[in-house]
Amino acid sequence: MEEHKNENPLKVNRRHFFSQLSVGIGSLALGSLLIPDLFKNGSKELAQQPLGIPHFAPKAKRVIYLFQAGAPSQLETFDYKPMLRKRMGEDLPESIRNGQRLTGMTANQEKFPLMPPAVNFRQHGQSGTWISDFFPYTAKIADEITVIRSMHTEAINHDPAITFFQTGSQISGRPSMGSWMSYGLGSENKNLPSFVVLTSRGDGNSQGLYSKLWSSGFLDSKHQGVLLRSGKDPVLYLNDPEGISRSEKRDLLNEVSILNKLHHVETGDDEIESRIAQYEMAYRMQMSVPDVMDISKEPKSIIDLYGEDCQVPGTYAANALQARRLAENGVRFIQLYHQGWDQHGNLPNEMAGQAKDVDQASAALVLDLKQRGMLEDTLVIWGGEFGRGNYCQGKFDPANYGRDHHPRAFSIWMAGGGIKQGLNYGQTDEFGYNVIENPVHINDFHATLMYALGLDHEQLTYKYQGRRFRLTDVAGNVIKDLLA
């Protein structure tokens, strides 16, 4: 009809609005009858916690997650099992394995010969924490860290396991931990992202890393992790093309913002506002990121603390130092990934090299934060996606062997951010195969991490496709025994 030819098809016209108004009012009336407290201020379902405000007083303000991608063996790190040395070469009893699902790499083995640690263990600190000789620097901070020896998961292969750890689901598409923290707490620095990712790679067998691990999923895209690369351009396409001045860039962004705001008024698409915010963040990052990434002013004492590799861009040590600088500048969630921990063969040599890559810098980060008074409100986490089996993968060869994936029991450590110091939590059986005391599932880990940040994991939700999602899905318990 002629009267409608100039109307924007994306808008709701007056005739459609009034025709649907009575239906809407009727629906609200019916809802109020079926759910009496639907419109009360105290409604738990509708009263959303304001973003950027914790549910309760937090113990930690930020997280630095040192993720060891590929799954380091708990039997060569923090779970000492001397019995394995006494029974080396004996077949793992079926009563211990109890029909556990295995990967295709060992499922057809007729025997599962027990393999002792490739390295000696010693007790350290007043806590008496058992730490392998692969980690002499971590041993020096034994009384600063809490070791959890009773982690467990369901995923037995790398991709679903690391996806589960990072997003709370084995299926891709959910928001990552860092995105949930950004969504719930916001940023402490308007010139830097609230969630930053750094990657490094060791010489061991590496599994792939994908951007889905730091994706914002169905949350606004402004909450996704920003990957900082080593080298001249930490963020791709951040710098202006040659011949474009900063004032010209500012004028361009102003004009683009006006057009985007007009488009938002027409469509109501909230993602447009996120895009505007991202353009503005990129503009501010042009000045802030190079400054944060420049370590030239760090004193020699700090270089010595982290090790000479911290001056080599892209190394784990360099990223650990960058993590401290990012935390110091208000970044809420900093995720480091170090690849190369997938030791299916040549474990004694490969794991020694991997440990050397990360040991000094990991301990240095804790000490550096402590000397700056930042450790008490910075939660540092070290660990991988699952553990390793106590038997030899393939042919029995004590000089050159590997360990297959093991989801039933593995170890991680945590420090700072309201976590107890010098605690050894949880226990596995004498074979190091099954958790027998204080199990900690990944959902429990997520719930506890959020609690330390002042977030109730059951309350931080996001409605998507008709249901309310959360990082812990429908499970998870806060492990209060871990908290100071």
C-alpha positions as CSV (number, residue, x, y, z in Angstrom):
1,M,0.0,0.0,0.0
2,E,1.1,3.6,-0.7
3,E,1.1,4.7,2.9
4,H,3.7,2.1,3.8
5,K,6.2,2.4,0.9
6,N,8.6,4.7,2.7
7,E,8.7,2.7,5.9
8,N,11.9,0.9,6.9
9,P,11.2,-2.9,6.9
10,L,13.5,-3.2,10.0
11,K,11.3,-0.9,12.0
12,V,8.0,-1.8,13.7
13,N,5.2,0.4,12.1
14,R,2.3,1.9,14.1
15,R,-0.3,-0.5,12.8
16,H,1.8,-3.6,13.8
17,F,2.6,-2.1,17.2
18,F,-1.0,-1.4,18.2
19,S,-2.2,-4.8,16.8
20,Q,0.3,-6.6,19.1
21,L,-0.1,-4.4,22.1
22,S,-3.1,-6.2,23.5
23,V,-1.4,-9.5,23.1
24,G,1.6,-8.3,25.1
25,I,-0.5,-6.8,27.9
26,G,-2.5,-10.1,28.1
27,S,0.8,-12.1,28.3
28,L,2.1,-9.9,31.1
29,A,-1.2,-10.3,33.0
30,L,-1.1,-14.1,32.6
31,G,2.5,-14.2,33.7
32,S,1.7,-12.2,36.9
33,L,-1.0,-14.8,37.8
34,L,1.2,-17.8,37.1
35,I,4.3,-16.3,38.8
36,P,3.2,-13.9,41.5
37,D,6.6,-12.5,42.2
38,L,7.4,-11.9,38.5
39,F,7.5,-8.1,38.9
40,K,8.8,-7.8,42.4
41,N,12.2,-6.1,42.9
42,G,13.5,-9.1,44.9
43,S,12.9,-11.6,42.1
44,K,16.0,-13.8,41.9
45,E,15.4,-14.6,38.3
46,L,15.0,-11.1,36.9
47,A,17.0,-9.0,39.3
48,Q,20.4,-9.0,37.5
49,Q,23.6,-8.2,39.5
50,P,25.0,-5.0,38.0
51,L,28.0,-5.8,35.8
52,G,31.3,-4.6,37.2
53,I,30.1,-5.1,40.8
54,P,31.0,-8.4,42.6
55,H,28.3,-10.3,44.4
56,F,30.3,-10.1,47.6
57,A,33.7,-8.9,48.8
58,P,36.4,-10.4,46.6
59,K,39.7,-11.9,47.7
60,A,41.2,-11.5,44.3
61,K,40.9,-8.7,41.7
62,R,42.6,-10.4,38.8
63,V,43.8,-13.8,37.5
64,I,47.0,-14.9,35.8
65,Y,46.5,-18.5,34.4
66,L,49.6,-20.3,33.4
67,F,48.1,-23.0,31.3
68,Q,50.4,-25.9,30.4
69,A,48.8,-27.1,27.2
70,G,49.2,-30.8,26.4
71,A,48.9,-32.0,30.0
72,P,52.0,-32.4,32.2
73,S,52.3,-35.6,34.1
74,Q,51.4,-35.3,37.7
75,L,53.7,-38.2,38.4
76,E,56.7,-36.1,37.4
77,T,55.6,-32.9,38.9
78,F,53.6,-32.9,42.3
79,D,52.1,-36.3,43.0
80,Y,54.9,-38.5,44.4
81,K,54.2,-42.2,44.3
82,P,57.3,-44.2,45.5
83,M,55.3,-47.5,45.2
84,L,55.6,-47.3,41.4
85,R,59.4,-47.6,41.7
86,K,59.0,-50.8,43.8
87,R,56.6,-52.3,41.3
88,M,58.1,-51.1,38.1
89,G,57.2,-53.3,35.1
90,E,54.3,-55.0,36.9
91,D,51.0,-54.9,35.2
92,L,48.5,-52.3,36.4
93,P,45.9,-54.3,38.4
94,E,42.4,-54.4,36.7
95,S,40.9,-53.6,40.1
96,I,42.7,-50.2,39.9
97,R,41.9,-49.4,36.3
98,N,38.4,-50.7,36.7
99,G,37.5,-50.7,33.0
100,Q,38.4,-47.1,32.5
101,R,38.0,-45.8,29.0
102,L,41.4,-45.5,27.2
103,T,42.5,-43.6,24.2
104,G,43.2,-45.3,20.9
105,M,46.9,-45.1,21.6
106,T,46.8,-47.7,24.4
107,A,43.4,-49.3,24.2
108,N,44.8,-52.3,22.3
109,Q,47.7,-52.9,24.7
110,E,47.6,-56.3,26.4
111,K,49.7,-55.2,29.3
112,F,50.0,-51.9,31.2
113,P,53.4,-52.0,32.9
114,L,53.8,-49.6,35.8
115,M,56.3,-46.9,35.2
116,P,57.9,-44.9,38.1
117,P,58.7,-41.2,37.9
118,A,61.5,-40.2,35.6
119,V,62.9,-38.0,38.3
120,N,63.5,-37.8,42.0
121,F,61.1,-36.0,44.4
122,R,62.0,-34.1,47.6
123,Q,60.0,-32.3,50.3
124,H,60.2,-28.6,50.4
125,G,59.3,-25.7,52.8
126,Q,57.6,-25.9,56.1
127,S,54.6,-27.4,54.2
128,G,56.7,-30.4,53.3
129,T,55.3,-30.3,49.7
130,W,56.6,-33.1,47.5
131,I,58.0,-31.5,44.3
132,S,60.0,-33.2,41.6
133,D,63.6,-32.2,40.8
134,F,62.4,-31.0,37.4
135,F,61.1,-27.9,39.3
136,P,63.8,-26.5,41.5
137,Y,62.5,-22.9,41.4
138,T,59.0,-23.9,42.1
139,A,60.3,-25.8,45.1
140,K,61.6,-22.5,46.5
141,I,58.0,-21.1,46.7
142,A,56.5,-24.3,48.2
143,D,55.1,-22.4,51.1
144,E,53.4,-19.8,48.8
145,I,51.4,-22.3,46.7
146,T,48.6,-24.7,47.3
147,V,48.9,-28.0,45.3
148,I,45.7,-29.7,44.4
149,R,46.4,-33.4,43.7
150,S,42.8,-34.5,43.2
151,M,41.7,-32.7,40.1
152,H,39.6,-34.9,37.7
153,T,37.6,-34.5,34.5
154,E,35.6,-36.5,32.0
155,A,37.4,-35.6,28.8
156,I,40.1,-38.0,27.7
157,N,41.3,-36.2,24.5
158,H,43.0,-32.9,24.2
159,D,40.5,-30.7,22.3
160,P,37.4,-31.5,24.4
161,A,39.5,-31.5,27.6
162,I,41.1,-28.1,27.1
163,T,37.8,-26.7,25.8
164,F,36.1,-28.0,29.0
165,F,38.8,-26.4,31.2
166,Q,38.5,-23.0,29.4
167,T,34.8,-22.8,28.8
168,G,33.0,-25.2,31.2
169,S,31.9,-27.4,28.3
170,Q,33.5,-30.0,26.1
171,I,31.5,-28.6,23.1
172,S,32.8,-25.5,21.4
173,G,30.8,-22.3,21.4
174,R,30.6,-21.3,25.1
175,P,32.3,-18.2,26.5
176,S,35.7,-18.7,28.0
177,M,36.6,-18.2,31.7
178,G,38.2,-14.9,30.9
179,S,35.1,-13.7,29.0
180,W,32.9,-14.6,31.9
181,M,35.1,-12.6,34.3
182,S,35.1,-9.7,31.9
183,Y,31.3,-9.9,31.7
184,G,30.9,-10.1,35.4
185,L,33.5,-7.7,36.6
186,G,34.4,-5.4,33.7
187,S,37.7,-3.7,33.3
188,E,40.0,-1.8,35.6
189,N,41.7,0.1,32.8
190,K,39.7,1.7,29.9
191,N,42.9,1.7,27.7
192,L,43.5,-2.0,27.9
193,P,41.3,-5.1,27.3
194,S,39.9,-6.8,30.4
195,F,41.0,-10.2,29.0
196,V,44.4,-10.8,27.3
197,V,46.0,-14.0,25.9
198,L,49.7,-14.8,25.4
199,T,51.1,-18.0,23.8
200,S,54.5,-19.7,23.8
201,R,55.8,-23.0,22.6
202,G,58.3,-25.5,23.9
203,D,60.2,-28.2,22.1
204,G,57.9,-31.0,23.1
205,N,55.0,-32.5,21.1
206,S,52.4,-29.7,20.8
207,Q,48.7,-29.7,20.5
208,G,46.9,-26.9,18.6
209,L,45.5,-23.8,20.2
210,Y,42.4,-22.2,18.7
211,S,40.8,-18.8,19.2
212,K,37.6,-20.6,20.5
213,L,39.5,-21.1,23.8
214,W,39.4,-17.3,24.4
215,S,36.2,-16.6,22.6
216,S,33.3,-14.7,24.1
217,G,30.8,-17.2,22.7
218,F,27.3,-15.8,23.0
219,L,28.4,-12.9,25.2
220,D,29.1,-9.5,23.7
221,S,32.2,-9.7,21.5
222,K,33.9,-7.0,23.6
223,H,34.4,-9.7,26.3
224,Q,36.6,-11.9,24.0
225,G,40.2,-12.4,24.8
226,V,42.7,-10.2,22.9
227,L,45.7,-12.2,21.6
228,L,49.0,-10.3,22.1
229,R,51.7,-11.5,19.7
230,S,55.4,-11.3,20.1
231,G,57.3,-9.0,17.8
232,K,56.8,-5.6,16.3
233,D,53.0,-5.6,16.2
234,P,51.5,-7.2,19.3
235,V,48.0,-6.8,17.9
236,L,47.3,-7.2,14.2
237,Y,45.9,-4.2,12.3
238,L,46.1,-2.0,15.4
239,N,48.5,0.5,13.9
240,D,47.4,3.1,11.4
241,P,48.4,2.9,7.7
242,E,51.3,5.1,6.6
243,G,50.2,8.6,5.9
244,I,47.3,8.6,8.4
245,S,47.8,10.9,11.4
246,R,46.4,10.2,14.8
247,S,44.0,13.3,14.5
248,E,42.8,12.0,11.1
249,K,42.2,8.6,12.7
250,R,40.2,10.3,15.5
251,D,38.1,12.2,12.9
252,L,37.4,8.9,11.0
253,L,36.3,7.1,14.2
254,N,34.0,9.9,15.1
255,E,32.2,9.8,11.8
256,V,32.0,6.0,11.8
257,S,30.6,6.1,15.3
258,I,27.9,8.5,14.2
259,L,26.9,6.1,11.4
260,N,26.9,3.1,13.7
261,K,24.8,4.9,16.3
262,L,22.2,5.7,13.7
263,H,22.2,2.1,12.6
264,H,21.8,1.0,16.2
265,V,18.7,3.2,16.6
266,E,17.2,1.6,13.4
267,T,18.0,-2.0,14.2
268,G,18.4,-2.2,18.0
269,D,21.3,-4.6,17.5
270,D,23.4,-4.5,20.7
271,E,26.4,-5.9,18.8
272,I,26.7,-2.5,17.1
273,E,27.4,-0.9,20.4
274,S,30.0,-3.5,21.1
275,R,31.7,-2.8,17.8
276,I,31.7,1.0,18.6
277,A,33.4,0.2,21.9
278,Q,36.0,-2.1,20.2
279,Y,36.9,0.7,17.7
280,E,37.4,3.1,20.6
281,M,39.4,0.5,22.6
282,A,41.7,-0.2,19.5
283,Y,42.3,3.6,19.3
284,R,43.4,3.8,22.9
285,M,45.4,0.6,22.7
286,Q,47.6,2.2,20.0
287,M,49.2,4.1,22.9
288,S,48.8,1.8,25.8
289,V,49.9,-1.6,24.4
290,P,53.4,-0.6,23.2
291,D,54.1,1.0,26.5
292,V,53.0,-2.1,28.5
293,M,54.9,-4.5,26.2
294,D,58.2,-2.5,26.5
295,I,60.4,-4.1,29.1
296,S,63.4,-2.0,28.4
297,K,63.0,-0.1,31.7
298,E,62.8,-3.2,33.8
299,P,65.8,-3.4,36.3
300,K,68.4,-6.0,36.0
301,S,67.2,-7.6,39.2
302,I,63.8,-8.4,37.5
303,I,65.6,-9.8,34.4
304,D,67.7,-12.0,36.6
305,L,64.6,-13.1,38.5
306,Y,62.7,-14.3,35.4
307,G,65.9,-15.4,33.5
308,E,67.5,-14.2,30.4
309,D,64.8,-15.7,28.2
310,C,62.4,-13.0,29.4
311,Q,64.2,-10.6,27.0
312,V,63.4,-12.9,24.0
313,P,59.9,-12.1,22.7
314,G,57.5,-15.0,22.5
315,T,59.2,-17.1,25.2
316,Y,57.3,-18.3,28.2
317,A,59.6,-16.2,30.4
318,A,58.9,-13.1,28.4
319,N,55.1,-13.8,28.6
320,A,55.3,-14.3,32.3
321,L,56.9,-10.9,32.8
322,Q,54.4,-9.4,30.4
323,A,51.6,-10.9,32.5
324,R,52.9,-9.1,35.6
325,R,53.0,-5.8,33.6
326,L,49.5,-6.4,32.3
327,A,48.2,-7.2,35.8
328,E,49.9,-4.1,37.1
329,N,48.1,-2.0,34.5
330,G,44.6,-3.3,35.4
331,V,44.0,-6.2,33.0
332,R,41.5,-8.5,34.8
333,F,42.2,-11.9,33.3
334,I,45.6,-12.9,31.7
335,Q,45.8,-16.3,30.1
336,L,49.2,-17.8,29.2
337,Y,49.3,-21.0,27.1
338,H,52.6,-22.9,26.8
339,Q,52.5,-25.8,24.3
340,G,54.6,-28.9,24.3
341,W,53.5,-31.0,27.2
342,D,52.1,-34.0,25.2
343,Q,54.7,-36.6,26.2
344,H,53.6,-39.9,24.6
345,G,57.2,-40.8,24.1
346,N,60.7,-39.7,25.2
347,L,59.1,-38.3,28.4
348,P,62.3,-38.1,30.5
349,N,64.0,-35.8,28.1
350,E,61.1,-33.9,26.7
351,M,59.6,-33.2,30.1
352,A,62.9,-32.0,31.5
353,G,63.1,-29.4,28.7
354,Q,59.5,-28.3,29.2
355,A,60.0,-27.9,32.9
356,K,63.1,-25.8,32.3
357,D,61.1,-23.5,30.0
358,V,58.6,-22.6,32.7
359,D,59.9,-23.4,36.1
360,Q,62.0,-20.2,36.8
361,A,59.6,-17.8,35.3
362,S,56.5,-19.3,37.0
363,A,58.2,-19.0,40.4
364,A,59.5,-15.5,39.5
365,L,56.0,-14.3,38.7
366,V,54.8,-15.3,42.2
367,L,57.8,-13.7,43.9
368,D,57.6,-10.6,41.7
369,L,53.9,-10.1,42.5
370,K,54.6,-10.7,46.2
371,Q,57.4,-8.1,46.4
372,R,55.0,-5.5,44.8
373,G,52.2,-6.3,47.2
374,M,50.1,-7.7,44.4
375,L,50.0,-11.4,45.2
376,E,47.4,-11.0,47.9
377,D,44.8,-9.9,45.3
378,T,46.2,-11.7,42.2
379,L,45.3,-15.4,41.7
380,V,48.0,-17.3,39.9
381,I,47.1,-20.8,38.5
382,W,49.5,-23.4,37.0
383,G,48.3,-26.6,35.3
384,G,47.1,-28.5,32.2
385,E,43.9,-30.1,31.0
386,F,44.3,-33.6,32.5
387,G,46.9,-35.9,33.8
388,R,49.0,-38.9,32.6
389,G,48.7,-42.6,33.2
390,N,51.0,-44.5,35.6
391,Y,51.8,-47.2,33.0
392,C,54.1,-47.2,30.0
393,Q,52.6,-46.4,26.7
394,G,53.6,-48.9,24.1
395,K,56.7,-51.1,24.5
396,F,58.1,-51.2,28.1
397,D,61.4,-49.3,27.9
398,P,62.5,-47.5,31.2
399,A,65.0,-45.4,29.2
400,N,62.5,-44.0,26.6
401,Y,58.8,-44.2,27.4
402,G,55.7,-42.1,27.3
403,R,52.5,-41.8,29.3
404,D,49.0,-41.7,27.8
405,H,46.1,-39.3,28.8
406,H,44.6,-39.7,32.2
407,P,41.5,-37.8,33.2
408,R,40.8,-39.5,36.6
409,A,43.5,-37.7,38.6
410,F,46.0,-34.8,38.0
411,S,47.6,-31.9,39.8
412,I,47.6,-28.2,39.6
413,W,48.9,-25.4,41.8
414,M,47.4,-22.0,42.8
415,A,48.9,-19.0,44.7
416,G,47.7,-15.7,46.0
417,G,44.3,-14.2,45.5
418,G,42.9,-15.5,48.9
419,I,44.1,-19.1,48.4
420,K,45.8,-20.8,51.4
421,Q,49.5,-21.0,51.4
422,G,51.5,-24.2,51.7
423,L,48.5,-26.5,51.5
424,N,48.5,-29.9,49.9
425,Y,44.9,-30.7,49.0
426,G,43.4,-34.0,47.9
427,Q,45.0,-37.4,47.5
428,T,45.3,-40.2,45.0
429,D,45.8,-43.9,45.7
430,E,49.2,-45.4,46.0
431,F,49.2,-46.0,42.2
432,G,48.5,-42.4,41.5
433,Y,45.5,-43.5,39.4
434,N,42.3,-42.7,41.3
435,V,41.3,-39.8,43.6
436,I,40.6,-41.2,47.1
437,E,40.3,-37.9,49.1
438,N,38.8,-34.5,48.4
439,P,38.1,-34.7,44.7
440,V,38.0,-31.5,42.8
441,H,36.1,-31.5,39.5
442,I,36.6,-28.8,36.9
443,N,33.2,-27.3,37.8
444,D,34.3,-27.1,41.4
445,F,37.5,-25.4,40.3
446,H,35.6,-22.8,38.3
447,A,33.2,-22.2,41.1
448,T,36.1,-21.6,43.5
449,L,37.9,-19.4,41.1
450,M,34.8,-17.2,40.7
451,Y,34.2,-17.1,44.5
452,A,37.8,-15.8,45.0
453,L,36.8,-13.0,42.6
454,G,33.7,-12.2,44.5
455,L,31.3,-13.9,42.1
456,D,28.6,-16.4,42.9
457,H,28.8,-19.0,40.1
458,E,25.1,-19.7,40.3
459,Q,24.2,-16.1,39.9
460,L,26.5,-14.9,37.1
461,T,24.3,-16.1,34.2
462,Y,23.4,-15.0,30.7
463,K,20.2,-15.9,28.9
464,Y,20.7,-17.3,25.5
465,Q,18.3,-19.4,23.2
466,G,15.7,-19.6,26.0
467,R,17.9,-20.8,28.9
468,R,20.3,-19.2,31.4
469,F,23.9,-20.3,30.9
470,R,26.7,-20.1,33.4
471,L,30.4,-21.1,33.4
472,T,29.7,-24.1,35.7
473,D,26.5,-25.1,33.8
474,V,24.4,-27.0,36.3
475,A,27.2,-28.2,38.7
476,G,30.1,-27.0,40.8
477,N,30.7,-26.5,44.5
478,V,33.0,-23.9,46.0
479,I,35.9,-25.6,47.8
480,K,36.0,-23.5,50.9
481,D,39.0,-25.4,52.3
482,L,41.2,-23.9,49.6
483,L,40.4,-20.3,50.7
484,A,42.4,-18.4,53.3
